[in-house]
Structure formats: structure tokens, C-alpha cells
Amino acid sequence: MKVSIKPMSHFNTDLNNFASFLAQEVLDSIRLTGEGGFREAAFTQLIMEYLSDVNETGNTQVCTIVHRNKIGNRLRQINGYGLWDNYETLDIFISDYKGDGKPYTQEKSRIISCFNLASKYLSYLYNGNYGEKEESAEESEFQQNFNSFKDSILRVRIILLTDGIVRKGVKVENVQFGDVTVITEIWDLERIYQIWSSQRKREPIEIDIPSQFRQKIPFLSIEQSEEDYTSYLVIVPGQLLADLYDVYGSRLLEQNVRVYLQNLGKVNKEIRKTILETPGMFMAYNNGISATATKLTVAKDNQSGNRILKYIKDLQIVNGGQTTSSIFYARKKDRADLSQVYVQMKITLVHDDNKMETVVSRISKYANSQNKVSETDLTSNQAFHITLEELSRTTWASPVTGHQQTRWYYERVKGQYKEEINKAHTPSRKAAFKDRNPPHQVITKEEFAKFRNAWYQLPFSVARGSQKNYLQFIETEGKTTPTRYYFQNIVATAILFKAAEKLYGKKPLAMGDLRYLAVPYALSWLNYHTDERINLEAIWKLQIVPEELSNILKSVLLKVNQFLQEKKPGEYALVSEWAKRESCWLELKKNSPKDWNIEIKSIRKFFQKANDNSNKTDARESLLLSVSIEEWEKIEQSGIETGKLTPIQIGAIRNIINRLQKQKPLTEQLTEMGTDILAVYKGYRKS
């Protein structure tokens, strides 16, 4: 887009610096991929990542679509989208990017023009007039995703991304599109800078209740104040709760330990029944809602003279997410009348932001709850991540070129890597830090989970998205103590994963449109059909994938890509939905190297050898071999019955038994997992 600019006389230093930094980030992003590309697309990708990091959006895809008339004028346009929040929220992004690294004021007429272009594309989507023009592959994929989940979408957000600055007070009103609420948002340079400078913390929700929702919440005079917090009690109309969920969705529930369980649970069915049959009894039957906030304002109602809750900042429903969601869905799906539904809400105003997590955790644990909350939901094993962080700072990798050893930087906290760069005050120190910790060797928690599960034959978990895959991973691994060997192995899988992504390629030279699925499935297939014997330790030492292995990996990617495209069962509308099922993996691994004409023997020199392991590994393997097949079978059965062992560990036992029966050597992976399994049971110890 060509941008109309009205220069501003001055900006603060921080904003000037950030504008320059942002422009450089976009250029670095283009250079890093080595594939060129449009700056506007790179800008869109970067800001969508920023917003995803703070849970302002999710499941985003760059999708540049511009429809023009016969004389070349733009009719419709979007630059990206995100279909997330359990497919309830569709985010449509439109970007207006100048990219010269200098702040400027964005004109109101241009803002309105951008929203009009995106709104027209939204109408085009809902009207389904796709036959009027030729569409690109990425547009067709978007339309297919939209049509598959169209009935689930409750709200659409049209989001303008710009490196300009929008004046205060410039707003575009929300509209109703049939039953779907359409919300407009602007992320300008200042707003983007705020989340960036706050180390990617989520932007708090700010609600002006009378202005936004034309509602009044009676504010009771009962207050309880402590050093860390003050508690208030209010009565909230059910209509307002439904409106809040309609606009903000699951953002209201980010501190809640559960998601909406639809009407499957007994409690939710009873909530719905009360709303439909005896709405006037709702407050008597319901336990109410516990929420937190960081600021609230009380005003006097001119009509009644009573105090009302006017403004609330960072509202989070900690307990009562089921109540909130059920009220919303009763109105949405059952057309329920909520005029008689009221809910009591206890609001805890937390005085110190640093204590928010502790307060929320305790409220979740001790407040009334309508569905059981497990300790696992309420806590996370920080020791696991702290150990990985320590290992990543003290483990040096061999140089690929030159003589500079490097580290694979494990980012335990979002934004940690960039914050460390910012702490290096001089350009030379920043450069030295990047030399030791290259940007392409930064691994986030979610990526760490993706690399491990892709290699260790859980591609269907990876396909379910970074958040669900991470939760599965941390439930399995979170209570273990990572070793240096463990860390190096996962880095080796990261090297394999990144190499596979590069082999698959990106448009227009890609193998297809399924890289995010083909790569994890290909790595799982390769590990499975090499009997888990590829020497990860060797890859760690080399820091690259050898040419022979790379050639095999490319062949596997081609076959997996073809399999995913051609073998999808008819009951699945999308390949991505099938790939989330374990049945997809079970079907894929039936294809042997012989079936696919892949010469696995050409990479046997990269397999582990029996004498490759250290004395410690030999001792652990000896311990495992000293356990009979019958004993392993008893441990397996006990693990299933008691739940002591995860499905991954059960699978490892079966692989160990299979290798013992065939008198095959155990892999390092099985040795590591088998040792952990034996440590669970009395009478066995880790060596």
C-alpha cells in the first residue's frame, strides 16, 4: 500500500528507536528466510507473532489477498488471518506498512479505507461468491478453513496493523453481521511498542461498562482490604456476562484453569437447564464467580443515587468460567431470555502485579469450584525449565564455520533473548552476544516440545497446535530432571527439524502447502523405520545434517506429503483435522521403506553402534537387560492399571520387550526412558 503521511514534529526517543528497530526486524526476517518476499507480508508475520505471544490472537497465517477491479483499484484486501479460540474467533488482519523506520501519523481517512477493504472481503467470504475470480492457493486454503468452521465462529475481529501512529479518539464502530459480532481493532506503533517493551505481556482488557454495554452493575458497600488485595462483591446481570464473553471470548478466562466444557458435563447441563426453565432462581442455585482485576472505578448513578461499577481493568474470571460460557451459549444457541438471570461476583483487586500469579493460583485452589480442579492444572514444574535454561547456558556446540563455539539458547520466558540483547549496552557487546547465541539457535518452550514429539513418534500431537502439543509434552516430561545428554539430543532433533523445513521449502518453490504437517510426520516415520537408531549424538557434534541423511530425509518428505494429500479419509474435510488423529500416524507408519523405494541402508553409518555409549550408558543398559521380559510385562501392566506411567512410557516398554525378544541392542533413547521407568518402581534405581 502507498501511505499518505502527515509528519509529526516530534516523538519520544523510545518510540523513535522502536520504529527503527521494527523496520530492521522486518528486514532481518526477510534475510533470515533467504527467500526474499514483500516487506508488508514480513511485517504482518512479525506483528502476528508478537500478538500470538501475548495471547491476543492465535493460529495465524500470512495470507495476502488483494482483489482489484478492471482498472486496478482495490476492491477487497486482507494480509492475514487467525482462526482460534476453539474456532469461535476469526481474526482478519489488514496491514498498512511504510517501513522507513520513522514514526508518522496515520490519517483517519486511510484507517477507514483499510477497514472498508477488509470488511468487503468479509462480506465476500460470507456471501460465497468465490467463482467470480481466480484465487491463489493460500486464498483457497483460507476459504476452505472458513467454510469448515463457519458455523462455529461467534465473533470476527478486523485488526489493522500499522507502523504509523493513530491519534487518540480515532475509532471505528463495531457492527453486527447476522448473528456474528464484528469487532474492529487497531494495533499502531505505540500499541505494538507497549507489548514489546513489557516483555510481551498480555495487554489488559479495559472495560467501560456503561459506555460499552449500556449496563449498570450495582456496587455493594461490602469491602475487605488486606495488604496484597481488596475484595468487592457485585451483582452482574446475565445479559452483561454474555455480552462480555461475546466481545472478549476466552481472553476473559486466561487465568482460568479450565476451558468451557460445552454441555457435556453434568454441572453445565444443570446451568443450562436453570437458565431455560427457572431463570429467576439462577443466583440462588449458582455459586457465583470469582474474578481478579488490577483497577476499578466506582461512580454514582444519577437516577438511583446508588453506587455502580463503572470501569474495570484486566478483568479475569478465575473461577466461574463454566458459568460465564454457559450463560453465553444459552443465549446464543437456545435464544434464552437472560433478563431474570443475575450472578454474584467477587472481585479481588490485586495491589501488586508481581503477586497476581500467586493470588490467582490460591483463588483457583480454595474458591468454590463447580468442576474438580486437579493440582496439575494449578501448578507448573518450573524446575524442569530452570534446569533446561541452565544447561543451555553452559553447553557449547562445535562451530560449523570458523572457530566460534555457540550455544543453543533455551528461552524459558518469552522475550528473554531480546531482553538479554538489550542489556548489552554497546553495539560491540550486542554483536558478541549474538555471535555466541545466534538468533536461529533460540528455542522456545513450545518449539522444544515440538522438536521432541516430532522425533519421538507423536506427530499427531504436533499437528494439534503448539499449545496443545506443549501441554501434552509438559505433562509427560515436566516432572523429570533434564540431563545435558537429554538437552543435546533435543537440539539434534531441532537441527533435523529445521533441515527438513528447509528441504520442504516455501512458496513458490515448496513441495506443497503442508510443511507444518509433513515435517513432523516425516521425522517420526524416519525414526520409526530406522528402529530409533539414528545417532543424535553425532548430529549434535556435527551441528548439521550430513548430505546422505539429508537426501533420505528429502525423499521421505516427498512421500509423506503425497500420502497426506492422497490418503485422507472421506470423513475429514481437511487434511489438518485428519493429521491430528493418531489413526493418521498408524496408517502412515505401515508404509515401509521398501514400499516407498527408500534405501535406508545408505544411512546405516549414521546409526548408533553397540559400543558407542559411555560406561554410564553401558551400566544403564546392563540394568535394563537384567530385567526379564516377564518383569517388563508386569511393569507395563502395573503402569496401565495404576496410571503411574504415561502412554509414551508404555510404548517404550513395548519397544524394549520387542528388542529383547529379537535380541536387538537397545537404543540410547530407550535406555534413557527405560532407566526412568525403572526408577518409578521399588527395587530399581537410576545408575
C-alpha positions in Angstrom: 0.0 0.0 0.0 1.1 3.6 -0.7 0.8 5.5 2.5 -0.4 9.1 2.9 1.7 10.7 5.6 1.3 13.7 7.7 4.6 14.2 9.5 4.7 14.8 13.3 7.1 17.4 14.7 8.4 15.1 17.4 8.1 11.8 19.1 9.7 10.5 22.3 13.1 8.8 21.9 11.8 5.3 22.8 9.2 5.4 20.1 11.8 6.7 17.5 14.2 3.9 18.5 11.4 1.3 18.3 10.3 2.4 14.9 13.9 1.9 13.6 14.2 -1.4 15.4 10.9 -2.7 14.0 11.9 -1.8 10.4 15.2 -3.6 10.9 13.3 -6.7 12.4 11.3 -6.9 9.2 14.4 -6.7 7.0 16.1 -9.3 9.2 13.1 -11.6 8.9 13.3 -11.4 5.1 17.0 -12.1 5.1 16.8 -14.9 7.6 14.4 -16.9 5.4 16.7 -16.3 2.4 13.7 -16.3 0.2 13.1 -12.6 -0.4 9.5 -11.5 -0.1 7.3 -8.5 0.4 8.0 -6.2 3.4 4.3 -5.9 4.2 4.0 -9.7 4.5 7.1 -9.9 6.7 5.7 -7.1 8.9 2.3 -8.9 9.1 4.0 -12.1 10.1 6.2 -10.3 12.8 3.3 -8.5 14.4 1.0 -11.5 14.4 3.8 -13.4 16.2 4.0 -10.5 18.8 0.2 -10.7 19.3 0.3 -14.6 19.5 3.0 -14.4 22.2 0.7 -12.5 24.5 -2.4 -14.5 23.5 -4.1 -11.6 21.7 -4.6 -13.9 18.7 -3.7 -17.5 17.7 -3.2 -20.0 14.9 -2.3 -17.1 12.5 -1.3 -17.4 8.8 0.0 -14.8 6.5 -2.4 -14.6 3.6 -2.0 -11.7 1.3 -5.2 -11.2 -0.8 -5.9 -8.2 -2.9 -9.0 -8.1 -5.3 -8.9 -5.3 -7.9 -11.4 -4.0 -10.4 -10.7 -3.8 -14.2 -8.8 -0.5 -13.8 -6.7 -1.7 -11.0 -8.4 -0.1 -8.0 -8.6 -2.2 -4.8 -12.0 -3.7 -4.0 -11.1 -6.0 -1.1 -7.9 -6.8 0.8 -6.6 -8.8 3.8 -3.0 -9.6 4.8 -3.5 -12.5 7.2 -5.9 -14.3 9.4 -6.2 -16.4 12.6 -8.9 -18.9 13.3 -8.5 -19.7 17.0 -10.2 -19.7 20.4 -11.7 -23.2 19.7 -12.7 -21.9 16.3 -15.0 -19.3 17.9 -12.9 -16.3 16.8 -11.8 -15.3 13.3 -9.2 -12.6 13.2 -8.8 -10.8 9.8 -5.6 -8.7 9.6 -5.1 -5.8 7.2 -1.7 -4.1 7.2 -0.6 -0.6 6.3 3.2 -0.6 6.4 5.6 2.2 5.3 8.7 0.7 6.8 11.2 3.6 6.7 11.9 3.3 10.4 10.4 6.7 11.3 7.2 7.3 13.2 4.4 9.1 11.4 0.7 10.0 12.0 -1.8 7.7 10.2 -4.6 9.6 8.6 -8.2 8.8 9.7 -9.3 8.5 6.1 -6.7 5.8 5.4 -7.7 3.9 8.5 -11.4 3.9 7.4 -10.3 2.8 3.9 -8.3 -0.2 5.3 -11.3 -1.3 7.4 -13.6 -0.9 4.4 -11.4 -3.1 2.3 -11.2 -5.8 4.9 -15.0 -5.6 5.6 -15.7 -6.1 1.9 -13.6 -9.2 1.9 -15.5 -10.5 5.0 -18.8 -9.9 3.1 -17.2 -11.7 0.1 -16.4 -14.6 2.4 -19.9 -14.9 3.9 -21.6 -14.5 0.5 -19.5 -17.2 -1.0 -19.1 -15.6 -4.4 -15.8 -17.4 -5.0 -16.3 -18.1 -8.6 -16.0 -14.5 -9.8 -12.2 -14.5 -9.9 -9.2 -16.8 -10.0 -7.9 -17.4 -6.5 -4.4 -18.2 -5.2 -3.6 -21.5 -3.3 -3.4 -19.6 0.0 -6.7 -17.9 -0.5 -8.4 -21.2 -1.4 -7.0 -22.8 1.7 -8.3 -19.9 3.8 -11.8 -20.2 2.2 -11.7 -24.0 2.9 -10.8 -23.4 6.5 -13.5 -20.7 6.8 -16.2 -22.9 5.3 -15.3 -25.8 7.5 -15.7 -23.8 10.8 -18.1 -21.1 9.6 -20.8 -22.4 12.0 -18.5 -22.3 15.0 -17.4 -18.6 14.5 -19.1 -16.4 17.1 -17.0 -13.2 16.6 -14.9 -11.7 13.8 -12.2 -9.2 14.6 -10.9 -6.9 11.8 -7.5 -5.8 13.0 -5.5 -3.1 11.4 -1.7 -3.4 11.8 0.3 -0.3 11.1 3.7 1.2 11.8 2.1 4.6 11.9 0.6 6.3 15.0 -3.2 6.7 15.3 -4.4 9.7 17.1 -6.3 9.2 20.3 -10.1 9.1 19.8 -10.0 7.7 16.3 -12.4 4.7 16.4 -14.3 2.6 14.0 -17.5 1.2 15.5 -18.2 -2.5 15.9 -21.0 -3.9 13.8 -23.3 -6.9 13.7 -23.0 -9.3 10.7 -26.0 -11.5 11.1 -25.5 -13.4 14.3 -21.8 -12.7 14.3 -20.3 -9.8 16.2 -17.7 -7.9 14.1 -15.2 -6.0 16.2 -12.6 -3.5 14.9 -9.2 -3.1 16.5 -6.1 -1.0 15.7 -2.6 -2.0 16.6 -0.4 1.0 15.8 3.2 1.7 16.5 2.6 2.9 20.1 0.4 -0.1 21.0 2.8 -2.6 19.4 5.7 -0.9 21.3 3.8 -1.3 24.6 3.6 -5.1 24.4 7.1 -5.3 23.1 8.6 -3.2 25.9 6.6 -5.0 28.5 8.5 -8.2 27.5 5.5 -9.5 25.6 3.0 -9.3 28.4 -0.7 -9.6 27.5 -2.4 -6.2 27.1 -5.0 -6.0 29.8 -8.7 -5.8 29.0 -10.2 -2.4 29.9 -14.0 -2.2 30.1 -16.1 1.0 30.5 -19.4 -0.8 31.4 -22.0 2.0 30.9 -20.3 3.3 27.7 -19.6 0.0 26.0 -22.5 -2.2 27.2 -25.2 0.2 28.4 -25.4 -1.7 31.6 -25.2 -0.9 35.3 -23.6 -3.1 37.9 -24.8 -2.3 41.5 -21.7 -1.9 43.7 -22.3 -3.1 47.2 -20.6 -1.3 50.1 -19.1 -4.5 51.5 -15.3 -4.3 51.1 -12.5 -6.3 52.6 -9.0 -4.9 52.4 -5.7 -6.7 53.0 -2.1 -5.8 52.3 -2.0 -7.6 49.0 -5.6 -7.2 47.8 -9.0 -5.7 48.3 -12.2 -7.7 47.7 -15.5 -6.4 46.4 -18.9 -8.0 45.9 -21.1 -7.1 43.0 -24.2 -8.4 41.2 -23.8 -8.9 37.5 -26.7 -9.2 35.0 -26.5 -12.4 32.9 -27.0 -10.2 29.8 -23.8 -8.4 30.6 -21.8 -11.6 31.2 -23.0 -12.9 27.8 -22.0 -9.6 26.1 -18.6 -9.6 27.7 -17.9 -13.2 26.5 -19.3 -12.3 23.1 -16.7 -9.5 22.7 -13.7 -10.9 24.6 -14.2 -14.6 24.4 -11.6 -16.8 26.2 -9.4 -13.7 26.9 -11.6 -13.3 30.0 -10.6 -16.8 31.1 -6.8 -16.8 30.5 -6.2 -17.2 34.3 -8.9 -19.9 34.5 -7.6 -23.4 34.8 -10.3 -24.9 32.6 -11.8 -24.2 29.3 -15.5 -24.4 28.5 -16.7 -28.0 28.6 -19.7 -27.2 26.4 -22.8 -29.1 27.7 -21.1 -32.4 28.2 -20.6 -32.1 32.0 -23.4 -32.6 34.4 -22.8 -29.2 36.0 -23.0 -27.3 32.7 -26.2 -29.2 31.8 -27.8 -28.1 35.1 -26.7 -24.5 34.5 -28.4 -24.5 31.1 -31.5 -26.2 32.5 -31.8 -23.5 35.2 -31.5 -20.7 32.6 -34.1 -22.2 30.3 -36.6 -23.4 33.0 -36.2 -21.3 36.1 -34.1 -18.2 35.3 -35.3 -16.3 38.4 -33.7 -19.0 40.6 -30.3 -18.8 38.9 -28.5 -16.7 41.6 -29.9 -18.9 44.4 -28.6 -22.1 42.7 -25.3 -20.8 41.4 -22.1 -20.5 43.4 -21.1 -17.3 41.7 -17.9 -16.1 40.0 -14.5 -15.2 41.4 -12.6 -12.7 39.4 -9.5 -10.6 39.6 -8.7 -7.1 38.4 -5.9 -4.5 38.7 -8.0 -1.4 38.8 -11.7 -0.4 39.1 -13.7 2.8 39.3 -17.0 3.4 41.1 -19.4 6.1 40.1 -22.8 7.4 41.4 -25.8 6.5 39.4 -27.7 9.8 38.7 -31.1 8.0 38.6 -31.0 5.8 41.6 -28.3 7.5 43.7 -26.6 4.2 44.3 -23.0 3.4 43.5 -22.3 1.4 40.3 -19.2 -0.2 39.0 -18.1 2.0 36.0 -14.7 0.9 34.9 -12.6 -2.3 35.4 -9.1 -3.1 34.1 -7.7 -6.5 33.5 -10.8 -8.4 34.4 -10.0 -12.1 34.6 -12.6 -14.8 35.6 -10.6 -17.2 37.7 -13.5 -19.4 38.9 -16.8 -19.3 37.1 -15.7 -19.7 33.5 -18.2 -22.5 33.1 -21.0 -20.2 34.4 -20.0 -17.4 32.1 -19.7 -19.6 29.0 -22.9 -21.5 29.7 -24.9 -18.2 30.0 -23.5 -17.0 26.7 -24.3 -20.3 24.9 -27.7 -20.4 26.3 -28.4 -17.0 24.7 -26.6 -17.9 21.5 -27.8 -21.4 20.8 -31.1 -21.6 22.8 -32.2 -18.0 22.4 -32.7 -17.9 26.1 -34.1 -14.8 27.8 -31.5 -13.6 30.3 -33.5 -10.7 31.8 -34.0 -12.6 35.1 -30.5 -14.1 35.3 -28.1 -12.5 37.8 -24.8 -13.7 39.1 -22.9 -12.7 42.2 -19.3 -11.8 41.5 -16.4 -11.5 44.0 -13.7 -9.2 42.5 -10.3 -9.3 44.0 -8.3 -6.2 43.3 -4.6 -7.2 43.4 -2.4 -4.4 44.5 0.9 -5.8 43.3 1.2 -7.2 39.8 4.1 -9.4 40.8 1.8 -11.3 43.2 -1.0 -11.8 40.7 0.1 -15.3 39.8 0.2 -16.4 43.4 -3.2 -14.8 44.3 -4.8 -16.3 41.2 -3.4 -19.8 42.0 -4.8 -19.7 45.5 -8.2 -18.4 44.5 -8.4 -21.3 41.9 -7.4 -23.7 44.6 -9.5 -22.6 47.5 -12.6 -20.8 46.0 -15.8 -22.6 45.3 -15.5 -24.6 42.1 -18.2 -26.4 40.2 -15.9 -28.9 38.4 -13.0 -30.6 40.1 -9.6 -28.8 39.7 -6.5 -31.0 39.9 -3.2 -29.9 41.3 -1.7 -30.5 37.9 -3.9 -27.7 36.5 -2.9 -25.3 39.2 0.9 -25.7 39.2 3.7 -26.0 36.6 7.1 -27.6 37.2 9.4 -24.7 37.0 12.4 -26.8 38.0 12.3 -28.6 34.6 12.5 -25.3 32.7 15.1 -23.8 35.0 17.3 -26.8 34.6 17.0 -26.6 30.8 17.8 -22.9 30.9 21.0 -23.6 33.0 22.0 -26.4 30.6 21.6 -24.2 27.5 23.8 -21.5 29.1 26.6 -24.0 29.9 26.5 -26.3 26.9 28.7 -25.3 23.9 28.2 -26.5 20.4 31.0 -27.1 17.9 31.4 -24.3 15.3 30.0 -25.1 11.9 32.2 -22.4 10.3 35.1 -20.5 11.8 36.3 -21.1 15.3 33.5 -19.5 17.4 31.6 -22.0 19.6 28.0 -21.2 20.1 25.1 -22.0 22.4 21.5 -23.1 21.7 19.6 -20.6 23.8 16.6 -22.0 25.6 14.1 -19.2 26.1 12.4 -20.1 29.4 10.5 -16.8 29.4 9.0 -15.1 26.3 11.2 -12.2 25.2 14.1 -13.3 27.3 16.6 -13.5 24.4 15.9 -9.9 23.2 15.9 -8.7 26.7 19.5 -10.0 27.1 20.5 -8.3 23.9 19.0 -5.0 25.2 21.1 -5.4 28.4 24.3 -5.3 26.3 24.6 -1.6 26.1 27.1 -1.2 23.3 26.9 -2.4 19.7 30.1 -4.5 20.1 28.6 -6.3 23.1 25.3 -6.9 21.3 27.2 -8.4 18.4 29.3 -10.6 20.6 26.2 -11.9 22.4 24.6 -12.7 19.0 27.8 -14.5 17.9 27.7 -16.7 20.9 23.9 -17.1 20.8 22.8 -16.9 17.1 19.1 -15.9 16.6 18.5 -19.1 14.6 19.6 -21.2 17.7 17.0 -19.8 20.0 14.5 -22.5 21.2 11.2 -21.6 22.9 9.4 -24.0 25.3 6.8 -24.7 22.6 9.4 -25.4 20.0 11.3 -27.7 22.3 8.1 -29.7 22.8 7.5 -29.7 19.0 11.0 -31.0 18.2 10.9 -33.7 20.8 7.4 -35.0 19.9 8.1 -34.9 16.2 11.1 -37.1 16.6 9.7 -39.4 19.2 6.7 -40.5 17.1 3.9 -38.2 18.2 3.4 -36.2 15.0 -0.4 -36.1 15.6 0.2 -34.2 18.8 2.4 -31.7 17.0 -0.4 -31.3 14.4 -2.8 -30.2 17.2 -1.0 -26.9 17.6 1.8 -25.5 19.7 -0.3 -25.0 22.8 -1.9 -28.5 23.0 1.3 -30.2 22.0 3.2 -28.3 24.7 0.6 -29.3 27.3 0.9 -32.9 26.3 4.7 -32.7 26.4 4.9 -31.0 29.8 2.5 -33.4 31.4 4.8 -36.2 30.2 8.2 -34.6 30.7 7.6 -31.9 33.3 8.4 -33.9 36.4 11.7 -35.3 35.0 15.1 -33.8 35.6 16.8 -32.9 32.2 20.4 -34.0 31.7 23.0 -32.5 29.4 22.6 -35.5 27.2 18.9 -35.0 27.0 19.3 -31.4 26.1 21.9 -32.2 23.4 19.6 -34.8 21.9 16.7 -32.4 21.6 18.9 -29.9 19.9 19.9 -32.6 17.5 16.2 -33.1 16.7 15.9 -29.3 16.3 18.7 -29.5 13.7 16.9 -32.3 11.9 13.5 -30.4 12.0 15.0 -27.2 10.7 16.8 -29.0 7.9 13.5 -30.8 7.0 11.7 -27.4 6.8 14.3 -26.1 4.5 14.2 -29.2 2.3 10.4 -28.9 2.1 10.8 -25.3 1.1 8.4 -22.3 1.0 6.2 -20.9 -1.8 6.6 -20.7 -4.7 9.3 -23.5 -4.6 7.7 -25.7 -1.9 6.8 -29.3 -2.2 3.2 -28.3 -1.3 1.1 -26.5 1.3 1.5 -29.0 4.2 5.0 -28.3 5.6 3.7 -27.8 9.1 2.3 -31.4 8.9 4.7 -33.2 6.6 7.9 -32.3 8.6 6.8 -33.8 12.0 5.3 -36.8 10.3 8.4 -37.4 8.1 10.7 -37.2 11.1 8.5 -39.7 13.1 8.4 -42.1 10.1 12.2 -41.9 9.7 12.9 -42.6 13.4 10.4 -45.4 13.5 11.7 -47.2 10.3 15.3 -46.9 11.4 14.5 -48.6 14.7 15.3 -45.3 16.6 19.0 -45.9 15.8 19.9 -42.6 14.1 22.8 -41.2 16.1 21.6 -37.9 17.5 24.9 -37.5 19.4 26.7 -37.4 16.1 24.3 -34.8 14.7 24.9 -32.7 17.9 28.6 -32.9 17.3 28.4 -32.0 13.6 25.7 -29.4 14.1 24.5 -30.2 10.6 22.6 -33.0 8.9 25.0 -35.0 6.7 24.3 -35.0 3.0 23.4 -38.7 2.7 20.9 -38.3 5.6 19.6 -35.1 4.1 18.9 -36.9 0.8 16.9 -39.6 2.5 15.0 -37.0 4.5 14.0 -35.2 1.3 12.7 -38.5 -0.2 10.7 -39.2 3.0 9.2 -35.7 2.9 8.1 -36.2 -0.7 6.4 -39.5 0.1 4.8 -38.2 3.3 3.5 -35.1 1.5 2.0 -37.3 -1.1 0.5 -39.6 1.5 -1.2 -36.7 3.4 -2.7 -35.3 0.2 -3.9 -38.6 -1.3 -4.9 -40.9 1.6 -7.1 -38.6 3.6 -10.3 -40.5 4.6 -13.6 -39.0 3.3 -15.0 -38.3 6.7 -12.4 -35.5 7.3 -13.0 -32.2 5.5 -9.4 -31.1 5.9 -6.0 -32.9 6.0 -5.1 -30.9 9.1 -8.0 -32.4 11.0 -7.0 -35.9 10.0 -3.4 -35.3 10.9 -4.5 -34.5 14.5 -5.7 -38.1 14.9 -3.4 -41.0 15.9 -5.0 -43.0 13.2 -3.2 -40.9 10.6 0.2 -41.8 12.2 -0.8 -45.5 12.5 -1.7 -45.6 8.8 1.4 -43.7 7.7 3.9 -45.9 9.5 2.5 -49.0 7.8 4.4 -47.8 4.7 7.8 -49.4 4.8 11.0 -48.1 3.2 10.6 -50.9 0.6 7.1 -49.7 -0.2 8.4 -46.2 -0.9 11.6 -47.3 -2.6 13.8 -45.6 0.1 17.2 -47.0 0.6 17.6 -46.9 4.4 20.8 -48.9 4.2 22.5 -45.9 2.7 22.5 -44.1 6.0 23.5 -47.1 8.3 26.8 -45.4 9.0 24.8 -42.8 11.0 23.3 -45.5 13.2 24.3 -45.9 16.8 26.7 -48.8 17.4 26.6 -51.0 20.4 30.0 -49.7 21.7 29.2 -46.0 21.0 27.8 -45.3 24.5 29.8 -44.3 27.6 30.4 -46.5 30.6 27.5 -44.9 32.2 25.3 -45.8 29.3 26.6 -49.3 29.4 25.7 -49.6 33.1 22.2 -48.4 32.4 21.8 -50.7 29.5 23.1 -53.6 31.6 20.5 -52.7 34.3 17.7 -52.8 31.7 18.9 -56.1 30.2 19.0 -57.7 33.7 15.2 -57.3 33.9 13.4 -60.2 32.3 10.7 -59.9 29.6 8.2 -61.2 32.1 9.2 -58.5 34.6 8.9 -55.8 31.9 5.4 -57.1 31.1 4.4 -56.9 34.7 5.7 -53.3 34.9 3.7 -52.5 31.8 0.5 -53.9 33.2 1.0 -52.2 36.5 1.7 -48.9 34.8 -1.5 -49.1 32.8 -3.6 -50.1 35.9 -2.1 -47.5 38.3 -1.6 -44.7 35.8 2.0 -44.3 37.0 3.3 -44.5 33.5 2.4 -42.2 30.6 1.3 -43.6 27.2 4.8 -42.7 25.9 6.5 -44.8 28.6 4.1 -47.7 28.0 5.1 -47.6 24.3 8.8 -47.5 25.3 8.3 -50.7 27.4 6.7 -52.5 24.4 9.7 -51.4 22.3 12.1 -52.7 24.9 10.3 -56.0 25.1 10.2 -56.3 21.3 14.0 -55.7 21.1 14.7 -58.2 23.8 12.6 -60.8 22.0 14.5 -60.2 18.8 17.9 -59.9 20.7 18.4 -56.4 19.2 20.5 -53.8 21.1 18.7 -51.0 22.9 18.9 -47.5 21.6 20.1 -44.6 23.7 16.6 -43.2 23.7 15.1 -46.5 25.0 17.9 -46.8 27.5 17.2 -43.3 28.9 13.4 -43.9 29.0 13.8 -47.4 30.4 16.0 -46.2 33.2 13.4 -43.5 34.1 10.7 -46.2 34.1 12.6 -48.5 36.4 13.2 -45.6 38.8 9.5 -45.3 39.3 9.3 -48.8 40.8 10.6 -50.0 44.1 13.7 -52.1 43.9 15.2 -50.3 40.9 17.4 -47.3 40.8 18.9 -45.0 38.2 22.6 -45.6 37.7 
